[in-house]
Amino acid sequence: MEGLHICKKNEYLEKSAQENGSISLLARGHNNEIMMQVIKKGNMAYINPGNSDELLEFLYILNGSISLRINDEKIILKTGDYFYVNKLKELAQFETNEDTELLYFSSQPVFFNISKRLNDLRDIAKKSQKKDLYTHDHGARVQHYTVIIANKLNLPKEKIENIFFASLFHDIGKIEVPDYVLNKPGKLTDEEWEFIKKHPITGMEMVNDTYYKDLSKIILQHHEWMNGGGYPNGISGDQICIEARIISVADAYDALTTDRAYRKGFTAQKAVEILESESGWKYDSVVLEKLFEALNEEEIV
Ligand SMILES: [Fe+2]
């Protein structure tokens, strides 16, 4: 049945071993995450206040016993007991009195901090950025503008979360493009161009085995053009997902304003003029407008 997910015992999206136990991501959607945490006897665990009043974290003891420390008081919670935090102002800590299994719900993503696979991808993203000879943090700058644009377009939280990660990982497939092709100043041969055209596909394949599968389409489409003249599939207009249209704009702006192996970076003003001339046929004009608004608000242009 569409929308129904049945999972058997010990099935999970990703499991991460930790020094004091393990944590498995069981389900996620609309920014919420449901996890199963196992903490061995005699370990301390912490709940951070988080940076939003909307954050709700709920922990249900499936098995075991913990001691919550509140000021000087010690409160013991056992199997079947639970607690949750919302608008938490200071660090909350507890200790496990025995091996303990907790069902852990969070209304905001937390698992990405723990995920081994995503951390591996972060390392690859850094390496491929280096290959591309971006001197500063290209991914973080692209991410800065994609998130602002997505918010300006009032995209749902889930799409903004996807954009956040896809911005960091969109060029991850360049890890397989030879360095001399990436930084070649002159015209590329057909064979070299084939390498470049493949990087969205390679990137898509690399995120396919993570629990962030939604990123694969965004990564695949980040070089498509509104008129169908892009790559790898030559799709056009609304066939290109909005997240990819946003990344394509932020990526282009950052590439234009950054020094590259083969040219100096343009001024912000010049970059805006170039992008304006490509509005509509290459880039989504509404998305581009939002980037210009953001640059204006930051008093960059
Ligand atoms: Fe790219």
Boltz pocket constraint, residues with backbone or C-beta under 6 A from the ligand:
constraints:
  - pocket:
      binder: B
      contacts: [[A, 170], [A, 171], [A, 199], [A, 222], [A, 223]]
      max_distance: 6.0
